[in-house]
Amino acid sequence: MLSSSERFATLETFAEQIGQPVFIVDVEGEKQFRFRYLNSAHESATGIIPDDFIGKMPHDVVPERVADTLVVKYETCRARKKPYSYEEELELAGKSRVWQTTLSPVLDAFDDVKTLIGVAIDITRTKQGEFAAQDQLTQMMRTNEELQLLASSTAQDVRGSLQSILGMITFLQDGFLDLGDQKFDQLNLCHAMVTNTIGRMDRISNTAASLQLDTNAKADVDFSHVGLDIAANADPDKRFTVHVADSHIHTDRVAVQMVLRTLFENATKYAKSKITMRVSDEGAEPGRLNFYVSDDGSGLADDLRCDGTPIVPTAAGGMYDLGMSTAAQLITARGGDMVRCSPDFEGGATIGFSLPGQMVSKDAKAVTG
């Protein structure tokens, strides 16, 4: 049997042979982790000098909230005793990057987890592409809706005029005296032509109504994981107490990330000390979820009362800072609304939005970060 030092040497050699960033973490107990090794690919990809991390715990080397989220992920892998994969956005060495990270536990002879091996793949460009595609899809959906409206309204207007003409032809046909000059045949031909054109207008209206872009790209989402990662990046030094609903949902993952990030960043501008993020299917339309972001700040302006009125896409400024208009456009494009809700905190503000989706599981307790 290999000694612990021999086993580590084997892990270190293995890590160096992998062309992706790899880090090794020693497990010293429940929620107690210490960085043991970072391979050369990790240093090249992140700019982190290994000596700055090796021998230290997460809270020694990264901002408090970021460290909190790392500990939660490491503890999840330790407790499960099986590989654990997740997305995370981290600002390391002054660069914000998105990683697809997989943690694998190394068990000793007593089936205890003594070491975690992490392999990280940089998916920043992929993530940026997802967000860009989501923006493009939103614009395409708005254009599609405008085309639908134009086609439907034009068809209806033309159909109305044709119906009037058809009525006049029918009136002339009634009791028409045929003098053998083929005028009655011409009236019949006009009647048939108008009737045929009305049928075409109906087909145009039906086609326009059926022009729908596919927006059903859904995935299972760990809501607390997404929320705490957003908080870790927008508020790394824990200026605010953040509560996130411990829920698992099935919905449009990219849209949730984009809108939650926008609302959270907006909330940090006004909050005094608290921000909450939650999701529920209570009161939602069938097949949809309601999301809420609340802060304990100064509340909404007089012209943005908490009356459930939809927030419509508009130019940036005031309440629509930090991409609020883009977020509202995205939600509107999916047939939902972004609305002002009754505040969770006295004097604060709560913004809600809806998306297609279902609850998978939920916990009565919120995760505090």
Residue pairs with C-beta under 8 A, 6 or more apart in sequence:
1 109
2 10
4 114
7 106
8 24
8 36
8 37
8 115
11 24
11 37
11 106
11 115
11 117
12 24
12 37
15 22
15 24
15 37
15 39
15 117
16 39
16 40
18 39
18 41
18 119
19 41
20 41
20 45
20 119
20 120
20 121
21 38
21 39
21 41
21 42
21 45
21 46
21 99
21 119
21 120
21 121
21 122
22 38
22 39
22 41
22 42
22 117
22 118
22 119
22 120
23 35
23 37
23 38
23 39
23 42
23 53
23 117
23 118
23 120
24 35
24 36
24 37
24 38
24 115
24 116
24 117
24 118
25 33
25 34
25 35
25 36
25 74
25 115
25 116
25 117
25 118
26 33
26 34
26 35
26 36
26 114
26 115
27 33
27 74
27 78
27 113
27 114
27 115
27 116
28 34
30 75
30 78
31 71
31 75
32 57
33 57
33 58
33 70
33 71
33 74
33 75
33 116
34 55
34 56
34 57
35 53
35 54
35 55
35 56
35 57
35 58
35 61
36 54
36 55
36 115
37 50
37 54
38 48
38 50
38 53
38 54
42 48
42 50
42 120
43 49
43 50
45 120
45 122
46 92
46 93
46 95
46 97
47 92
47 93
47 94
47 95
48 92
48 93
52 61
53 61
57 67
58 66
58 67
58 70
58 71
58 74
59 67
59 71
61 67
62 70
62 90
62 92
62 236
63 232
63 236
63 237
63 238
64 236
64 237
64 238
65 228
65 231
65 232
65 235
65 236
65 237
65 238
65 242
65 369
66 90
66 91
66 232
66 233
66 236
68 228
68 232
68 238
68 369
69 88
69 228
69 229
69 232
69 369
72 228
73 84
73 86
73 88
73 101
73 103
74 103
74 116
76 84
77 83
77 84
77 103
77 104
77 105
77 113
77 116
78 105
78 113
78 116
80 105
81 105
81 107
81 111
81 113
82 105
83 102
83 103
83 104
83 105
84 102
84 103
85 100
85 101
85 102
85 103
86 100
86 101
86 222
86 225
87 98
87 99
87 100
87 101
87 123
87 127
87 229
88 98
88 99
88 101
88 229
89 96
89 97
89 98
89 99
89 127
89 229
89 232
89 233
90 96
90 97
90 99
90 233
91 97
91 233
91 236
96 233
97 122
97 124
98 122
98 123
98 124
98 126
98 127
99 120
99 121
99 122
99 123
100 120
100 121
100 123
101 118
101 119
101 120
101 121
102 118
102 119
103 116
103 117
103 118
104 116
104 117
104 118
104 119
105 113
105 115
105 116
106 113
106 114
106 115
106 116
106 117
107 113
107 114
108 114
130 254
131 254
131 258
134 254
134 255
134 258
134 330
135 326
135 330
137 213
137 215
137 333
138 326
138 329
138 330
138 333
140 213
141 213
141 215
141 333
141 334
142 329
142 333
144 211
144 212
144 213
145 333
147 208
147 211
148 208
148 209
148 211
151 204
151 205
151 207
151 208
152 204
152 205
152 208
152 209
154 204
155 201
155 202
155 204
155 205
155 208
156 201
156 205
158 197
158 201
159 198
159 201
159 202
159 205
162 194
162 197
162 198
162 201
163 198
165 194
166 191
166 194
166 195
166 198
169 187
169 190
169 191
169 194
170 191
172 187
173 184
173 187
173 188
173 191
176 183
176 184
176 187
178 184
215 252
215 333
215 334
215 356
216 356
217 252
217 254
218 250
218 251
218 252
218 253
218 356
218 357
219 250
219 251
219 252
219 253
220 248
220 249
220 250
220 360
221 248
221 249
221 250
221 251
221 253
221 256
222 248
223 244
223 245
223 246
223 247
223 248
223 249
223 256
223 277
223 279
224 244
224 245
224 246
224 247
224 367
226 253
226 256
226 257
226 260
227 242
227 244
227 245
227 260
227 264
227 277
227 367
228 242
228 244
228 367
228 369
230 257
230 260
230 261
230 264
230 277
231 240
231 242
231 244
231 264
231 275
231 369
232 369
234 261
234 264
234 265
234 268
235 242
235 268
239 268
240 268
240 271
240 273
240 274
240 275
241 273
241 274
241 275
241 368
242 274
242 275
242 276
242 277
242 368
242 369
243 274
243 275
243 276
243 277
243 278
243 366
243 367
243 368
244 276
244 277
244 278
244 366
244 367
244 368
244 369
245 277
245 278
245 279
245 280
245 362
245 363
245 366
245 367
246 362
246 363
246 365
246 366
246 367
247 278
247 279
247 359
247 360
247 361
247 362
247 363
248 359
248 360
248 361
248 362
249 256
249 279
249 289
249 357
249 358
249 359
249 360
250 357
250 358
250 360
251 289
251 355
251 356
251 357
251 358
252 334
252 355
252 356
252 357
255 330
255 331
255 334
255 355
256 291
256 355
258 327
258 330
259 291
259 327
259 330
259 331
259 338
259 353
260 277
260 291
260 293
262 322
262 323
262 324
262 326
262 327
263 293
263 324
263 327
263 351
263 353
264 275
264 277
264 293
265 322
265 323
266 319
266 321
266 322
266 324
266 351
267 275
267 293
267 294
267 295
267 297
267 349
268 275
268 295
269 297
269 321
269 322
270 295
270 297
270 298
270 349
271 295
271 296
271 297
271 348
272 295
272 296
272 297
273 296
274 295
274 296
274 345
274 348
275 293
275 294
275 295
275 296
276 292
276 293
276 294
276 295
276 344
276 366
277 291
277 292
277 293
278 291
278 292
278 366
279 289
279 290
279 291
279 292
279 359
280 289
280 290
280 292
280 359
281 288
281 289
281 290
281 358
281 359
282 290
283 290
284 290
284 354
285 354
287 356
287 357
287 358
288 336
288 354
288 355
288 356
288 357
289 354
289 355
289 356
289 357
289 358
289 359
290 352
290 353
290 354
291 352
291 353
291 354
291 355
292 341
292 344
292 350
292 351
292 352
293 350
293 351
293 352
294 343
294 344
294 345
294 348
294 349
294 350
294 351
295 345
295 348
295 349
295 350
296 345
296 346
296 347
296 348
297 347
297 348
297 349
298 347
298 348
299 343
299 347
299 348
299 349
300 306
300 319
300 340
300 349
301 318
301 319
304 311
304 319
304 340
305 340
306 340
306 341
306 342
306 343
306 349
306 350
307 340
308 339
308 340
308 341
309 339
309 340
310 332
310 337
310 338
310 339
311 319
311 324
311 328
311 337
311 338
311 339
311 340
311 351
312 328
312 332
313 325
313 326
313 328
313 329
313 332
314 320
314 325
314 328
315 325
316 323
316 324
316 325
320 328
327 338
327 353
328 338
331 337
331 338
331 353
331 354
331 355
332 338
334 355
334 356
335 356
336 353
336 354
336 355
336 356
337 353
337 354
338 351
338 352
338 353
339 351
339 352
339 353
340 349
340 350
340 351
340 352
341 350
341 351
341 352
342 350
343 349
343 350
344 350
